[in-house]
Structure formats: C-alpha cells, structure tokens
Amino acid sequence: MEPPSPRRRWLTWAILALGLGAFWWWQSSERTDAHPEVTYSTAYGWIEAGKVSSVVLEGRRLEGVLAAPETTPEGARIERAFRTRFPEGDDSLVPLLRAKKVEIRVADDKQSTGTRLLVAILPWVLIIGVWIWLSRRTQRMMTVGGGPLGGFLKRGKRFEKAISVDIDFDDVAGLATAKRDLQEIVEFLKEPERFRKLGGRIPRGVLLLGPPGTGKTLLARAVAGEAEVPFYSISGSEFIEMFVGVGAARVRDLFQDAKKDAPAIVFIDELDSVGRVRGAGLGGGHDEREQTLNQLLSEMDGFDRSDLVVVVAATNRPDVLDPALLRPGRFDRRVVVGLPELAARKDILAVHSRDKPLAADVDLDALAATTAGFSGADLANLVNEAALHATRRRGDEIDRRDLAAAHDKIVLGDPRDGKLTSAERERVALHEAGHALLAWTTPAAEPLRRVSILPRGMALGATQQVPSEDRHILTRTELEARLVVLLGGLAAERVVDGDSSTGAENDLREATRLATRMVAHYGMSEALGPAYYEFQQEHAFLGHRIATESGTSDVTIHAIEREAGRLLSGALAAAESAIESHRGELDRLVAALLERETLDKEELDALLGEKRAAPGAAPLVEHVAGTAARPAVA
C-alpha cells in the first residue's frame, strides 16, 4: 500500500482541525439566542415581585417565563421568556424561587460538560497527533535508500541527462586526450559486450588529475551528459561525519544504489579529502576517515564487485592519496588534466564567448596568446569580467578594451584609490623602466607586452611579458635572463639614484626562489654539480630554512645558498651594466611612463624599437614594484 501523498495528509489534518473547532463552537455557542438576556438584578427583582411563573436552571444559566410582559430598566420590552446568568455561590436564589412558588426545572449541563471534556482532551489529541506525524515522517526518512539509517546516510545525487545535465563533450574545449579516455568508458557502459568479445575489461576507476580550474568536474558533468546510464555524484567530504562508521555506511549505500542501476557511473569530487594515506591519524587506523577509505577500497575491488559500475574521481593532490587507491584494479587509469595550450585556450575562449556579443576588434588568437598559464576557469572568468566591464560602461558589445581591463583585473587586481607622492611615482617609474629595458636588451628574455605605474591590487606598478609560444622546457640561458630582468628594477634604482627601495621586495623573493631551484633542483651549478637536492627555503610554521626528509646536510644547504647568491650577484651586475649602456633609452622610458602611466607594446616598440627574435620564451612573468604581488597565473 502506497503512503498517502503530502497534500492528502495535510487535507486530513485540516478537516480534523475544522471538525474539532466546529464542535467546540457548538458547545460554547448560545442555543437560546431567541430569548433576550437581562441582568441578574432585573430577573431577581421580577422573581421577588412574583412576576415569574417558571424557570429552568442549567449550570449557572437561568431561563424564566413571565406571567405577563415586562419592561427592563433599560427600556426593553420582554414579552414572555428571558434568560440571565446568576453568580456562583448565590444561595438565596433557590429559596426565593421556592418562597414565590415558582415552578423550577433543572436541565442537564450538557454544554459545560462538553466544553470541559473538549478542553481536557483536545491538547492530548493534538500532542498525540503531532507525535504520530513526526514518528511516521522520521520513519520514512530513516528508511529511504535501504536500511534503518538510509535517509541519514544517503548523500549521493542521482542525475539523468534529460533533466539534470545540459552539457556534453562538445561543450568541453580542448582536453582531447581526457575526452578520448572518458569516451571509451561511456561506450563500454553503453555496449559492454563489444569490449568483452576480445576479453577486454574496462578500468574500474578513472582518476582525473590536474591543477584547480582545469575542468575536471566539467569533464565529469560531460560524462553524465554523454552517458545514457545513471550518474551518481558526491564530494569526498560528504562521506566524513563526526560519528565513526557513518562514512563507510554512506559508501555502501552509494554503491548499492549504483549496482542496482548498473551500468552506472559514480563521480567522487575532491577524492583527497577521504583518500589520504592511512596510518597518519589517531586511533590505530580506526578513525572515521580511514574506515571510510577502507570501505571505498572494498567496494571498488573487493570480494563482491561489479564491472558495470565505473568510479570517476577528481583531485588536485595526487601526492597525498593512499597507494591502495592507485593500484591496478582500483583507479587503473589516470587522466592528467593540465593547463590548456594555445589552441585549447582559443577554443575555450570561443566556447565561453559564443553567447556574448563581441566587437569586430576582438581577436581571440591574440587574446589566447596573452593568456599563457591561464586555466579554463581563469579564461571563463576573463570573458565574464569583460562582459561586466562592458555593462558598467553601458556598451552594446564586448570590445578589446573590456578584455584588456578584465585581464588586468584578474592578473593585477583592481585599481587602487590611494595616490603616490611625486617622489614615489618617479621611483616606481624608474623601477618599472628598469625591468622593461632589461627585457628589451636581454636576447633570451620574454618580449614586452605592457608597462604600467598605475597602482593595482597590492602592486604599485607592473611590467608584463608575453611568451612567443607555449614552453615546457627552459634552458639555463633563459633562466639567467629571467634573473637579469627580475633584478632590472633594483639595478635601475642603484645606477640612477645610487640607492635602493623596498619596491624590490617581490623581485628579490622571486629571483631568490628561482636561483635556489637552479642550483638545488636543476643542476645548474658547477660547485654542486649535476645533482638534485631536497631543499625547502622556508618552512610554513617554523619560519626558517630546513632540509626535507632526504637528509640534506647543513654543509650542502650552505653551499646551495652560497651558489644561489653568486647567481643573483652576477645577474645584478649584468643588469647594472646593461642599464649604464642604455641610459638614454631608460630616461625616455621613465619620461613616457610619467606622462602616460601605461605603455602598450606598440608604444614600447616606438620608443625602443622592435626587439629581435629570441631563441625561446618562458611562461608569463610579472615584475611588481611593491611589498606584495599577485602572480601572473591564477
């Protein structure tokens, strides 16, 4: 028998409440409204005068019949019958009636009894009714999804393509390799026999790896859109509860539902929240997270397994996952979802701008070239910010200015309200001109894109460089050129003013990190040789340099620092030498920046001339004058 619908239950309760209210109104209503009511003193006087022939007593009510019509002190004429109420404890009424030989009849106090009964019973009826309703509702919640605690345990969301997911692989730009691997899984779930003919077994799990914002969850949604099978989605953090055992029960509940609907896909987002290496917690491995992980491992490749349930998981921390999750039979296939290349960035920009009016001056190829290092989420945010900027200026289309403003906002931040003093403004212009000049004079440096002394975010000024192409390997010459450009602002201040300022803090931080990696990780030091040393420059909590678990000695740490300092000193000397050799160009740059505040590539080429082609380029780099700076790549 099906339970009644919520509308029917509420209708039943409403009818019951109306019936009780009607009964109470009927019991408390005056059933003798046809007889006029008089004051007790008037009725008492009529009885004393012998003008009343008979009365009916009912509780504290008195209904009397007059021998002849009478007029009340208020002037109302009473033909025959009247009614009144007499006070409780009045012992003189009944003796008076007997003395005047008035006919007395006593009626049952039905109204008072019914009212008292209703008042006594109604609260209990309501309490019992609410208790029954809550019990039934709790029972339904506790039994949904199977088991006495199914409703509390159930967290996975079931999606159907027709009503829940409106994207497919065509809506995911780039990521061709990832889409190919996932498309194979979708086809297996649609036609498993075609794969089984040759003895093939589909991977039990697919792990999507990559930085945040690269489209891992979007790919999973596209799988839901492509697959004509049930798709269950849950976040890894939803398994974890305060009570030990609840997470494991949720895993069982999720896979039970998926097995009932097999073939099916289960998507677990942020797998690292539940799949971290075991043995690191308290309780001898019996804490809630480890119990949940144990159950997940059992469901994926345990004694009772189903080849028609595929688990797709996403994480940006594969280094912390338990090895048992990554062995064959569990997450057999790992799909790396990296930052998009140039062609992929153009496709992503086209997808996010296809429903937006773009002006004729918008060049998606040029925009894709200036967004090296942007993730898919960054590119979507870029187009959205451009649309908001166009709306604020009340434009009908998104033009190049809007995209440039959106790019600056994402990379550098919003313009600051505070104004620099004239001396500070000149020093920032000199600092940024030094970066720009070194980027122009150094052959292996990245080409200039823009120089600005407008304060944005935490930066007082910025010099932007754009790679000529996507690069994955950098040479020592290119890294040394980057060091020279990073120290160009400091070199300009030292050469021109004979002094330095705090504006070089971010430059020194980035240059020191790069030089340390060149020495310790890239083997670019003759003193230390071609070796890799585990070296962390600063500990997040201790606040001092440490060597990691590899056991790097103090002697080696000092050698790394000494070699990094040598690289930095050489880069600064080269930067100062270049500044002295091109002092005229530096002065022109400073004057132009003080006049126009921002110089684009065309203006820089007009001032300095076009730079000859470099042998390669590194990823987008920001050189910022200020105490803190946001990196160019989100």
Beta strands, then each sheet from edge to edge (+ up, - down):
strand 1: 52-58
strand 2: 61-66
strand 3: 70-71
strand 4: 77-78
strand 5: 81-85
strand 6: 103-106
strand 7: 157-159
strand 8: 205-209
strand 9: 231-235
strand 10: 264-269
strand 11: 309-315
strand 12: 333-336
strand 13: 448-452
strand 14: 461-465
strand 15: 598-600
strand 16: 621-625
sheet 1: 5+ 2- 1+ 6+
sheet 2: 3+ 4-
sheet 3: 7+ 9- 10- 11- 8- 12-
sheet 4: 15+ 13- 14+ 16-
end
